[in-house]
């Protein structure tokens, strides 16, 4: 029978409210169904690949160290698999921002020829043939006919419950733990403007992180598209390929820093293997281009952080690891329905 019991979503006290689509409220049965579907390999053309195949829990729901993911036909993608963390607060999805909602984002990998390479009618048909899934869709949506819209809604409900907010940093903020001196230095550096104070231009000898990775709302992203100085010539136009606006070329979604120690390699193309490489990219100032973010102010000269400060930044980034999130049994593969 249909069971619309609401899911008791716990929003961390330091997070903003989550905007839930009116046409897809989060329910206990919807989340249960979404979890099964997230790990359902029958959504792929050869029944071998699920969403969870490229978003594994132990890697904070990225592709477990792979620069690019491999689809069912052996095709290899061109972008790094994004971490699935606190997605309920995002305003757009994919590195290039082409999906406006989580539900829209979920529809794409199934039909993508270099990913799951299936048609939605075929995928829905395989689920429809399984009596266990027929029962689950009735319980979650009061629907006897399974289709792509309902699949996307169920997976979106599940993904919105995947909230990471119990790292060491969170425990410190709640008064349950304390930073080491090095970790505290790293936190401080992220909140300070870059540049030499003696030049009188507002510099604070900091790492200049807070513009794009704001700690204020607990999300560690400004939720924007930015060109962070990776290239002067773009082989991947990013948001520019979506909008057609040259001013968007080279801009990509700013990811959260949460669980960043678990999500290597880094950047939209996975070019950096370590956090040390990432820190050095920003310390060097990056590469200037026509669309570079105004927050990348040190392409000439760099931030010039000493080695001790770079190590302090790494120490801070490690405090954002939330093993309770990674190991949460609610997010693991439940097996067959």
C-alpha positions in Angstrom: 0.0 0.0 0.0 1.0 3.6 -0.6 2.9 5.0 2.5 3.6 8.8 2.4 5.2 8.9 5.9 7.6 11.8 5.8 11.3 11.1 6.3 12.8 12.8 9.4 15.6 14.8 7.7 18.0 16.2 10.3 19.5 19.5 9.2 22.7 20.5 11.0 22.3 23.6 13.1 25.0 25.5 11.2 23.5 24.7 7.8 20.8 26.7 6.0 17.4 25.2 5.4 17.2 22.7 2.5 14.8 23.6 -0.3 12.7 20.5 -1.0 10.9 20.5 -4.4 7.1 20.6 -3.7 6.5 17.8 -6.2 9.1 15.5 -4.5 8.8 15.5 -0.7 11.2 13.2 1.1 9.4 10.1 2.4 10.6 7.0 4.2 9.5 4.8 1.4 10.9 7.1 -1.3 14.3 7.1 0.3 14.3 3.4 0.7 13.4 3.0 -3.0 16.0 5.5 -4.0 18.7 3.7 -2.1 17.9 0.4 -4.0 17.9 2.3 -7.3 21.2 4.1 -6.6 22.9 0.7 -6.5 20.7 -0.9 -9.2 22.9 -2.2 -12.1 19.8 -2.9 -14.3 19.7 0.8 -15.0 22.6 0.2 -17.4 22.5 -1.3 -20.8 24.4 -4.5 -19.9 23.2 -4.7 -16.3 26.7 -4.2 -14.9 26.9 -0.5 -13.8 25.0 1.5 -11.2 25.2 5.0 -9.9 27.1 3.6 -7.0 29.7 2.0 -9.3 31.2 5.5 -10.0 30.2 7.0 -6.6 31.5 4.6 -3.9 31.0 5.3 -0.2 34.7 4.7 0.8 35.8 7.5 -1.5 33.1 9.9 -0.3 30.9 8.9 -3.2 33.5 9.6 -5.9 35.1 7.0 -8.3 37.6 5.6 -5.8 40.8 7.3 -7.1 40.1 7.1 -10.8 40.7 10.2 -12.9 37.9 9.4 -15.2 35.1 6.8 -15.0 34.7 3.9 -17.5 31.3 3.2 -19.0 29.7 -0.1 -19.9 31.2 -0.2 -23.4 34.7 0.6 -22.2 34.4 4.2 -23.1 36.2 6.6 -20.7 34.8 10.0 -19.8 36.6 13.3 -19.8 35.7 14.6 -16.3 36.3 13.4 -12.8 33.4 11.9 -10.9 32.0 14.5 -8.5 31.5 13.8 -4.8 27.9 13.3 -3.7 27.9 15.4 -0.5 25.2 17.7 0.8 23.6 17.9 -2.7 20.3 19.2 -1.3 21.8 22.7 -1.0 23.2 22.9 -4.6 21.6 25.2 -7.1 22.9 23.3 -10.2 24.6 20.0 -11.0 27.4 18.5 -13.1 30.8 20.3 -13.4 29.3 22.6 -16.1 26.1 23.3 -14.3 23.9 22.0 -17.1 21.2 20.4 -14.8 19.1 22.9 -12.8 17.7 20.2 -10.4 18.9 17.0 -8.8 16.1 15.2 -10.5 17.3 16.4 -13.9 20.8 15.4 -13.2 19.9 11.8 -12.3 18.2 11.3 -15.7 21.4 11.9 -17.7 23.9 9.1 -16.8 21.5 6.3 -17.8 21.2 7.5 -21.4 24.8 8.8 -21.7 26.5 6.6 -24.4 29.8 6.7 -22.5 28.3 5.9 -19.1 25.4 3.6 -18.6 24.2 3.6 -22.2 20.6 2.5 -21.8 17.3 3.9 -22.8 14.9 4.9 -20.1 12.0 2.8 -21.5 14.3 -0.3 -21.4 15.6 0.6 -17.9 12.0 1.2 -16.6 10.9 -2.0 -18.3 13.4 -4.1 -16.4 12.3 -2.6 -13.1 8.6 -3.1 -14.1 9.3 -6.8 -14.6 10.5 -7.2 -11.0 7.6 -7.7 -8.6 9.7 -6.3 -5.7 10.2 -3.0 -7.5 6.5 -2.9 -8.5 5.6 -3.1 -4.8 8.3 -0.5 -3.8 7.0 2.1 -6.4 3.4 1.6 -5.1 4.6 2.1 -1.5 6.6 5.2 -2.4 4.5 6.9 -5.1 1.2 5.1 -5.3 2.2 4.3 -8.9 1.8 1.0 -10.7 3.6 2.2 -13.8 7.4 2.7 -13.4 9.0 5.5 -15.5 12.1 7.7 -15.5 10.5 10.6 -13.6 9.7 8.4 -10.6 13.1 6.7 -10.7 14.8 10.2 -10.7 12.5 11.4 -7.9 13.4 8.4 -5.7 17.1 8.6 -6.2 17.0 12.4 -5.6 15.2 11.8 -2.3 17.9 9.3 -1.2 20.7 11.7 -2.3 19.2 14.6 -0.3 19.5 12.5 2.9 23.3 12.1 2.4 24.4 14.9 4.7 28.0 15.2 5.9 28.4 17.3 9.0 30.3 15.3 11.6 34.0 16.0 10.8 36.5 17.0 13.3 35.9 20.6 12.3 32.2 20.2 13.1 33.0 18.7 16.5 35.3 21.6 17.2 32.5 24.0 16.3 30.2 22.2 18.7 32.8 22.2 21.5 33.3 18.4 21.4 37.0 18.5 20.2 40.0 20.8 19.8 42.2 21.7 16.9 45.9 21.1 17.1 48.0 24.3 16.7 48.8 23.4 13.1 45.1 22.7 12.3 44.1 26.0 13.8 46.7 27.8 11.7 45.3 26.2 8.7 41.7 27.3 9.5 43.0 30.8 10.1 44.8 30.9 6.8 41.6 30.0 4.9 39.9 33.0 6.3 42.5 35.6 5.5 43.1 37.6 2.3 46.2 36.7 0.4 49.0 39.2 -0.2 51.7 41.1 1.7 50.2 43.4 4.4 53.1 45.8 3.9 51.9 46.7 0.4 48.9 48.4 1.9 46.4 46.6 -0.5 44.5 44.7 2.2 46.6 41.6 2.1 46.8 39.5 5.3 49.4 36.8 4.2 46.5 34.4 4.0 45.5 31.6 1.7 42.5 33.5 0.2 40.2 30.4 0.3 37.1 31.8 1.9 35.8 33.5 -1.2 35.0 30.3 -3.0 34.9 27.8 0.0 32.9 29.7 2.6 32.7 28.1 6.0 29.9 30.4 7.1 27.0 28.1 6.0 28.8 24.9 6.7 28.9 23.9 3.1 32.5 25.0 2.1 31.4 26.1 -1.4 30.1 29.4 -2.6 27.7 27.5 -4.9 29.0 29.3 -8.0 30.8 28.6 -11.3 34.4 29.8 -11.3 37.5 29.7 -13.5 40.2 28.9 -10.9 43.2 29.4 -13.2 43.9 26.0 -14.4 44.5 26.9 -18.1 45.0 29.8 -20.4 43.6 27.8 -23.4 40.5 25.7 -22.7 40.2 22.2 -24.1 37.0 21.9 -22.0 34.8 25.0 -22.1 32.9 24.0 -19.0 29.9 26.3 -18.4 30.6 28.1 -21.6 29.7 25.0 -23.6 26.3 25.1 -21.9 25.4 28.7 -22.0 27.2 29.6 -25.2 28.5 32.7 -23.5 32.3 33.2 -24.0 32.5 34.8 -20.6 31.6 31.4 -19.1 34.5 29.5 -20.8 36.7 27.6 -18.4 34.2 28.0 -15.5 33.3 25.0 -13.4 31.2 24.3 -10.4 33.0 25.0 -7.1 33.0 21.7 -5.2 32.7 21.4 -1.4 35.9 20.9 0.6 34.1 18.4 2.8 35.8 15.0 2.7 38.4 16.4 0.3 41.1 14.1 1.7 39.0 11.1 0.4 38.1 12.4 -3.1 41.4 12.5 -5.1 42.2 13.1 -7.9 41.1 16.7 -8.0 39.6 19.3 -10.3 37.1 18.7 -13.1 39.6 16.7 -15.1 41.3 15.0 -12.1 44.7 16.5 -13.0 46.0 16.8 -9.5 46.6 13.6 -7.5 47.3 15.0 -4.1 46.1 17.8 -1.9 49.6 19.1 -1.8 49.4 19.7 -5.6 46.1 21.5 -5.2 47.5 23.8 -2.5 50.6 24.5 -4.6 48.3 25.4 -7.6 46.7 28.1 -5.6 49.9 29.1 -3.9 51.5 29.7 -7.4 48.5 31.9 -8.3 47.3 29.8 -11.2 47.2 30.6 -14.9 45.7 33.9 -16.1 43.0 33.9 -18.8 40.2 36.1 -20.1 37.6 34.6 -17.7 39.6 33.9 -14.6 37.7 34.5 -11.4 38.3 37.8 -9.7 39.1 35.8 -6.6 42.2 34.5 -8.3 44.2 37.7 -7.6 47.7 36.4 -7.5 48.4 35.0 -10.9 51.5 37.3 -10.8 53.8 36.3 -8.0 51.5 33.8 -6.2 50.5 33.8 -2.6 54.1 33.0 -1.5 53.0 30.9 1.5 55.9 29.3 3.4 56.1 25.5 3.6 54.8 25.5 7.1 51.6 27.3 6.1 51.0 24.9 3.2 51.3 22.0 5.6 48.9 23.8 7.9 46.3 24.1 5.1 46.6 20.3 4.5 46.1 19.7 8.2 43.0 21.8 8.1 41.6 20.0 5.0 42.1 16.7 6.8 39.8 18.0 9.6 36.9 18.0 7.1 37.0 14.2 6.8 33.7 12.7 8.1 34.1 9.0 8.5 30.6 8.7 10.1 29.2 9.9 6.7 31.4 7.5 4.7 30.5 4.5 6.9 26.9 5.4 7.5 24.9 2.2 7.0 22.0 4.2 5.6 24.0 5.0 2.5 25.6 1.6 1.8 24.5 -0.9 -0.9 21.4 -2.6 0.5 21.6 -5.5 -2.0 18.7 -6.7 -4.1 15.2 -5.4 -3.2 
